[in-house]
Amino acid sequence: MITSTIIDFTCGKIIYNANSKTHYRKLGLFISIISNLSILGFFKYGGFFSENVSALALGLGLGEIALPTFFKEIILPIGISFYTFQSMSYTIDIYRRHAKPATDFLSFACYVSMFPQLVAGPIVRYSDIANQLKQRIHSAGTFVYGFTRFNYGFAKKILLANPVGEVADLCFSAGELSLSAPVAWIGICFYSFQIYFDFSAYSDMAIGLGRMFGFRFNENFDSPYKSKSITEFWRRWHISLSSFLRDYLYIPLGGNRKGKSRTYFNLLFVMFLGGLWHGAQWTFIAWGIIHGSFLVIERLFRNSSIFRNIPNLIKASFTFTVVLLAWVFFRAENFDRAFIYLSSMFGTGGSSESSGILLSQATRPIVWLMAVISIIFIFAIPNSGQFLKRLTRTKVSIGLLLLVLSISFMFAQDFNPFLYFQF
């Protein structure tokens, strides 16, 4: 992080001071992008690259290629994808003349290593908080809002994400003979609840912490499971990432300005990289390609009268089903496990005695209660940003109660995963 901070701060100065000297501006941008992607590629994809080179060589009959063993010993720095993207967006924005460079190294280092959202996002662009680094508004009202927003996010993680995640793990860890269709559907539904509650909870906590320090971060989730298309889903899900991919990759590739074929390629390529960003696994890439394929399909048929006349409820149900099926690849350890799980969802799962035991575990009254609560929070209650837009004493009091309750539950929970670690 220190290395990329120094490089990008220096490159930002080079790009800005070059003025009309285009070759110096391009050189500064080139050094920044190559340096950041090299650091990210080494730490996050070094092991993935070495494994696939060896597998490809064996597949082509070239024998085993012995790559350096250190590729298998690389430790992934926590939050590297977030601060790498942030640092890189700084030099790109200066190159595009959308932002001016930081006046001093400490201000830029503060931006890159900003505590509230360092390890779990959202991705914050320098142009959005450049002025806030110099001057912020501190007041009791903003602090109370931030503290309350944090409390709601913390409760969402401890009281919702962790319990439903435990049910999801129970289902996904089942053997092939134990995985019946009802259990498989329960597992993927609960995983979809978990990943939304978990990701949006961290964003809520980051936004809340930022507000406590006087910073305003943009919203990162907007009730994505209410979407009526995959296109809309990506306007509501992980907004900071989807907007980053749009502004720094899709549009520079030509967006939709170079004909239909190029547009479809751009959509698939961007979502391919979006899947790869989430982790060094082929299953993440498959997840990205699935979403990219549906983005292409929707663009192909979006102007048809048939598509426009489909009731919104059916559109939303179909979109949620597509998202569920794609989550199988996101959650599965490998393709074999993903296809076993998908086949179980559609009726080819186990029927052994163990499948009945697992089904009874996955359909306990407490599980149904968690499902009902999750559905209410996802589909009936506004997201945290909208819910807390008008802060009242009642909402603040509820937040304090949730904080105490969450801390109590946290110390009693054995299951408390950090899903963002791999990102």
N, C-alpha and C positions, 0 to 999 in steps of 0.2 A: 504494500500500500504506500509506503514511504517512497519507494522507487518510482512508482507510477505518478505520484503526486509531484515529485521533483521534475520528472520528464514533462508532464503536461503543463505545469506552471511555466517552465522555460519555453516550451513550444508555443504556448499562448502568447507570450511576449514577442517571440520571433514573428508569428503570424500577424499580430497587430502592428508591430513596428515596421514591418516590411512595406506597408501601405500599398503602393501600386506595383511593387516588385513581385509579380505573380509567381515566379519560380521559387522565391524564398517562402512565400505563403504556402505553396503546395508542399515544399520540403518540410516545413514545420508540421503541417497536417499529416503528411506521410509518416514522419517519425513518431508522432503521437499515436496514430492508429496502429501501426505495426508493433510498437512497443507494448501497447495495452493488449492487443490480441495475442501477442506472443506470450506475455505473462499469463493471461487467462488460459490460453491453449496448453501451456506447459503444465500448469497446476491442475486444471480441470479435465483436460483431455489427453494428457500424456499416457496414462495407463490404458485408456480406451484405444488410442492409436497403436500402441505397442501390441496389444492383444489382437487387434484386427489385422495388423501387418503379418503377424505370425500365422493367423488362421488363413489369410489369403495365400500366403506362400505355400502352406501345406495343401490347400485346395488346388493350387496350380501345379502341384507336384515338384515344387522347388526345394522341398525339405524345410525343416524348421529354421527360422531366422532368430538367432539369439540376440535380442536387444539388451541393452544395459539393464541390470537388475533394479537400478534406482527408479525406473519407471513404475515399478510395482510398490515402491515405498514412498511415493509422493503423498504428502498430507495436504488435503484441500483447505486453504485458508478460508475461514468462515466469512460469508458475505462477499466473496471476491467478485461475483457477477454483478452485484449492485454497485460497488464503488468503482469497478472498472468501467461500467457503462456511464456512470456519472462523470468520472474524470475525462472520459473520451468525448462526451457530449460538450464539455467545456471548450475544447479546442475546435470542435466542429462549429459550434455556435459563433465563436470568434471569427473563424474563417468565413462564415456566411454573413458576418457583420450583424448578427442578432444579439451579440453581447460584447461588452468590453472586458478586457482581462482584469483579474483581481489586482488591487493596488499594492498588495503585499502578500508575501508567501503565507503568513499565518492565517489570513482570511481564507485563502484557497484551501489550505490544509484543514481548516475548520469545516469547510464545505464537504471535502472528500470524506473526512472521518467523523462526520456529524453523528453523535451518539444515538439520538432517537431512532434513526432509521438505517443505521450502518449495516446491521446483520440481517435485516428482514424486509428492507424496503419501506415505503415505495421508492422508486427511482426518482430522485429529485434533480431537476435541471438547474444549472447555475443561473441561467437567465431568470428563473422564477424566484430565486432568493438572493440575488446579488445585492439588491438594495437592503434586504433584511439583515445581511451580514454586517452592514454598516449602521443601520438604525432599526430598532424594533420597538414596538409598543408593549410595555409591561404594565399590567394592571391586575387587580384582584379578580376582576371578571374573567379575563383571558386565562388566568391561572386556574380558576375554579372550573372553567369549561374544559381546559386541558386535562385536569385531574379527573373530572367526571368522565370524559371521553376515554381516558386510560382505564378507568375502573370498569366501564362497560366492555371494553375490548378484552381486558384481563379475565372478566367473568365469562365472556364468550369462549375464550380459550380453555379455561379450567372446567367450567360447568357444562359446556356444550361440546366443543371439539374433542376433548379427551374421552368423555363417555361414549360418544358415537364412534370414535376412532377405535375404541377397544372392541366394539361389536364388529366393526369392519375387519379388524385384524383377525378376529376369531374366525370369520368366514373365509378370508383370503388365505389363512394358514391351513385350512382343511385339506386333507388328502383327496385325490380324485374320486375315490369310492364313497367319501363322506359328503361330497358337495352336491346336494340335490338342487333342483331349479329354484325352489323358494329361498333356500339359504343363499344361493348365488345372487339372486336379485336383492335380497335384504342386505348382503354385504356390499354390493356396489352402490346401492342407495345410501347406505350409511357412510361409505367412503366419500361420496359426493357431498354429504353433509359435513363430514370431517374437514375436507380440504377447503371448503368454503368458509366454515367457521374459523378454521385455523389461520388461513391466509388473511381473511378480513379482520380477524382479531389482532394480528400483529400490526396491520395497517392502522387500525383504530388506536392501538397503544402508541405507535410511532407518531401519529397525528396529535394525539393527546400530549405526549412528552414534548413534542415540538412546540405546541401552543404554550405549555408551561414555561418554556424557555423564550417565548416571544416569536417563534417561527410559525408560519402558516404553510402547511404542506397541502397539496391538492388531494382530493378524494381518490381512492384507488379501487373501490368496489361500489357498484350501484345495482344491487339486487339482480345479479346476472342470471339466476335461474328463472326469472320472469321473461326472459328474452323470447321473441317470436321468430328468431332466425339466428344462425351462427354468426352472421355479420353483426347483428345487434348484441349477441353474447360478447363479442370482442370489443364492443364499445362500453360494456359494463364490467367485464372481468379483467382484473389486474390492469387497470387503465394506464398506469404509468409505463408498463412494459409494452402494451399494444400500441400506445401512442409513440413510444420510442422507436419501435420497429417500423411504424408507418412513416415517421418523419425522417429517420436516419437511414432507412434501408429501402422501404417500398417506394417512396417518392423519388429518391436518387436513382433507383433502378429504372425509373420511367413511369411508375404508378400505372394509371390507366390512360396515359397520353400517347402510347405508341402502338395502338391497335389491340384487338381483342386477344390474340394469341399471346402477345407479350404481357398483357395484363394477367392472364391466367397463369403464365409462368411465374410472374412476379409474386402472385399470391401464394402459389405452392412453395416457391423458394423461401419466401419470408417466413412462412409457417414451419417449413423444414428447419430453418435456423432457430425459430422460436422454440420448437421442440428440443433441439440440441442444446439451447441455452439452459433448459431446465435440468439437464443431466447428461452424463456421458454414457448413454445406453441407447440401443436401437429401438427400444420400446418407446422412449420419449420422442424419438424421431418419427415413429409410426403415429403417435398421438398428434404430432404437429401436422403430418401429411393428411391425416383424416380430417382435421379441421380445415386445412387448406383446400382439400378436395370439395368439401361442402361450401366453402366460400366461393369456389369456382362455379359449382352447380347453381348456387343461389344467384350469382351474377348472370348466368346463362338464362335463367327462367324468371328473373325478378319482374320483367315487364309483361309477362304473360297474364292473360285475364284469369286463367285457372288459379295461378298462384295468388293473385290479389284477392280472389273471392273465397279463399279458404278461411274459415272462421279463426279468429285469433287464438281461441282455446286449443284448437287442433294444431296450429302452428307452434304454440308454446309447448304443447305436449310432445310433438315430434322433435323439436329442438332439444328439449330436456332429455329425451331418449337417446338422441345422437351423442349428446354430451356424456351421458352415462356410459354408453358403449365405448366411447373414446377413453374414459377414465380407467377402463379395464387395463389398457396398455400402459397408461401412466402409472398405475399401481403395481402391475405385475413385475416380477423380477426378470422375466425373460419371455420370449415369444411362446415357448412351449406352455408355460404357465398361463399366459394370456389366452391362448386358444382353448386350453382345457377349461378355463373359467367361463369363456364365452359359450362353449358347447354345453356346459352345465346350465347356463342361464336359459338355454333353449331346449332343455329337456333330455339331455344325454348324460346327466349326472348320476351319481351313485345311488344305490338303493339298499345298501348294506345296513346292518344294525347300527353302525356308527353314524350313518346319515340321519337316522331318526333321533339319536341322542343330540346331535348337533342342531337339528331343527328345533328340538325342544328348548335348547339353550338360546337359540336365536329368536325365539318367539315368546320369551317370558314376558309377563306383564310390564316389567320395568323397561324392556326393549320397545314395546309398543308405545309406552308413555314417552320415551325419548324420541320416537319417530313422530308422534303428534306434536310435541314441543318444537322439534326441528322444522317441521312443515309450517307451523304457525310463524316461527321466526323468519323463515326464508320467504314465504309467499304472502303473509298477511301483515307483517310489521315492517315499516320503512327501515332502510339501512340507518346505521348509527348517525351518519352526517345529517340526514333529514330529521331523524327522531330528536336529536339534540340541538337542532338549529335554533329553537327557542328554548333556552334553558330555564327551568323552574326549580323552586326549592324541592318540590317532590322528586324530580328527576335526579337532583344532586343527592338527596337523602337515599334514594334507591341505589344510586351508584356507590355510596359509602357502605350500605348494607351488603351489596354484591361484593365489594372488596373484602370485607371481613369474612363473608361466606366462602369466597374463592380461596383466600389464604388458608382457611381451615381445611377445605377440600384438597388443596394442593399438597399439604403435608401428609394427607391420608392416601393419596393416589400413588399407585405403583406404575401406572401407565401415563407417561407425560412426554410424548415424542416431540422432537424439534424438526418438523418437516422441512423448514427452510435451510437446514444445514447443507444439503446437497446443491443448493442454488448459489 
